[in-house]
């Protein structure tokens, strides 16, 4: 089982130096990948997320890529229906090529209706926009010239060109535990669940493995660690592995950068013997 770490791109700890230090640290400690999350705009006083300070996930990963050579780069998750697929496809292909093929696209439909409203995107159409957006991005990534019959997203794409194409395919892992999300994940490259215990994850893992038994499908979970018990963290990671999880993204809870970096060192020690 591989272990990844979230970057400090949210809240008062976030900033260019924090992200640079954390990305370099993650690579030096042997983590498989580093990750970012997304909110573009949120209501004042919203109970969640706890901070409105979110560095852009794609630009943050580009910054991290510039200071690293090996560590993977992932989004946990991009809310695809909020974005038009064409500029997003261009940004992701650019990052994939600048990083020499290290990108993982974690994607979800989103849940904050007010955020969709602020962006002028119909919240109730997010599932249809999600599926069509993924198909549109894959079309422009793989065909040159490309034509695509859009139905739900405003786009007229007839015999057009969009370069550069990714130097290698960008794997798409779908976040969420709804029936629609699990079905969508099974059609793509992986599932990226969130905040489930090993016991809660196990039946989902079994279900997905029945549909996608091969190594070309990754089962990943995001887990927030409060930093209180390093031994318990190691036990938890081992339990995820026993449940059949291929990859765990750990997000420290610390709000100050130095505390965050120390927590990452604890996570690396807990992961010893679990990663290949």
N, C-alpha and C positions, 0 to 999 in steps of 0.2 A: 504494500500500500504506500502511495506517495502522500506527502504532506506539503501543503502550500501555506502561505502567510499573507494576511491582508496588509496593505500599505497604509501608512498614517496620512490619509487624504481627507479626513473628516474631522471637524471640530478644531479646537484651539491648537492642537499639536501639529496640524497640517501646515505644509509649506514646502518650498523647493528643497531646502537643506534637509528637512525631515524625510522627505520622500527619497532623496538621493542616498542618505545614510541608511535608510531602511532597506532599500533595494540592494545596495552593496552588501549589507549585513546578511540579507537572506541568501544571496549567492554564496557568500563565504561560508555560511553555516550549512549549506547543502540542501536547502529547501528546493522542492521541485519547481515552484512558481510563486509569483507575487500577484496580488489581486486588488481591484478597485470596485467601488459601488457607484450607484447613480441616483441622484435626485437633481433635477434642474431648477425647480422652484417649488417652494412649499408654503402653506399658509402660516402666518404669524401665530404663535401659540400652539402649533400642532404638537400633540403629545409624543409623536414619533414621526420622523427620526429626531433624536435628541439635539441635533445641531443642524442649522441651515447652511453651515459652511461645508460645502462639498466641492473639492477641486474636480474638474471635468475628468471622467474616468479614462477616456482615450488619450487626452493630452498628458495625464499623469503617467500612464503606462509608456508613452513615448519618451517622457523625461527619464523614467526608470530604465528604459531600454538603452538610453545613451550611455549609462554608467555601468552596464552589465554586458555579459557575453553569453551566458548559458541559461540563466533562470527563465522559466516560462512566464508569460504575461496573460492574465485573465481578467474578465469582467464578471462581477457577481452582484447583480446582473445589469446589463443594459436593458432598458425598457423600450424594446423595439417599436411598438406601435406609436410612441410619442414622436418618433423621428421619421423623416422621409428616407426611404431606403437608399436612394441614389447617392446623396452626399455621405451618408453613413458608410455605404459600401466603399466609396473612394477613401474615406479616412481609415477604415479597417484594412483595406488592401495596402495602403501606404505604410501603416504600422507593421503589418506582416512583413513587408519587404525591407523596411528599415531595420527591423529586429532580426532579419534573416530567418523568418519562419517560426517565431516563438509564440504566436498569439493563440489564445483560446477564447472564443466568443460565448460567454455565459449570457443567456437572454431570457427575458420574462415578459409577461403581458402587462405588468404593473397593477396597482391597486388604489392609488390615490386619485380620486375623481377630480379634485380641485386642480391638481397638477395638469391633467389632460385639458381641463377647461381653460387654464391659463395659456396653454400652447395651441388652443383652437383645434384640438383633436377629439373626435367623438369617442367618449369612454366606452359606450356600449358596443362599439365596432372593433374593439381592440383585438379580439381573437382573430377575426377575419383579416385585419390589417397585419397582425403578427405573421400568419401563414403566408399571405401574399408578399409581405416584405421580405421574408426569408427566401422565398422562391425568386423574387426579383433580384436580390443580391447575388444569389447563386448563379442566376442567368448572366448578369454582367461580369461576374468573376470568371465564368467559364466559356463564354461565347464572344467572338469578335469577327464581324459585327453581331449585334444582338437585336432581337425583336422580342417584345414581351407584352402579352395581352392583359393589361391591368384592369381590374374591376372595382376594387375598393379603395385604391390609393390613386390620387390624381397624377397620372403619368401617361404620356404618349411616347412609346419606345418602339420605333420602327426602323430597322436597319441602321442602328447607331453604334458608336464605338465609345468604350470607356476603359482607359488604360491608366496606370499599370494594373494588370491582373495579379493576384497573389502568386508568389513564387512557389507556394505549396498550399494545398487546401486548408482553409480555416475551420477547425472543428467547432461545431455548434452544440453546446450543452444547454438544455432547457431547465430553467428553474421553476419551482412550484410543485405542489403535491395534489392538485386537483386532477380529476379524470382527464380533462382536456390537456393539461400539462404533461401528464404521464404518457398519454397517447402521442402527443407531439414529440416528446423526447424519444420515444421508441422509433419514430420515423427518421431521427437525425443521428447525432454522433454521441450523445451522452445525456445524463440526467444530473442536475445540480440541485439537490435538495437543501433545505435550510432548517436548522435548529430542531432536528429530530434526534431522539435518543437512539442508541443502537437497537433497542427493542422495537421502537416505532418504525425504524428504517428497514428492519429485516424483511417484513412481508412485501414491502415495495421492491426491495432488491430482488427477492425471489421472483416476483411477477415480471420485472423488467428482464431478468436473466432468462426466463422462459421464452420471451419474445426475441431477445437479442443476446444469444449466448457467446458470441464471438468477441475477440479482443479489440475489435474496432468500435466497441461501444463502452463508454466509461461511466461508472457510477460514482458520483462525487457528492459530498455533504459539506455544508458550511456549519461551523460550530463556534460559538462565542465562548471564550474562556475568561473567567473572572480573576484569574491570577492567584487564587487562594490556596490551591492544593496541587502541586506538581505531580505527586504520585497518582492522584485521582485522574489527572489529565492523561498520564501514560496508560492507565487502565482503560480509560474511555477510548483512546485511540486504538488500543488493541482490540477492544470490543467491536469497534467499527470494522476493523479488518476481519474479525471472525464472522461478522454479519455479511461479508462479501463486498464491502465498499472498497473501491479502487483508490480513492483519493479523498482527502479531508482538507478543507480550507479552515484554518484556525484564525479567529479574529480576537486579539487581545482587547480587554475592556478598559485599559488604562487611558487616561486623558492627557497626561503629560508625556512628552516625547521620551525623556530618559527612562521613565517607568515602562513605557511601551517597549523600548529596545531591550531592557532587561527581561521583560516578559517573553520576548521573542527568543532570547537565549534559553530560558526555561523550557519553552515549547520545543526547541531543537533538542534539548537533552531528553525530554519526554519521548520524542519521536525516534530516538536512537534504538535500533533493533527492530523498528517497524518498517522504515523505508528500506527499499532494496539496496 
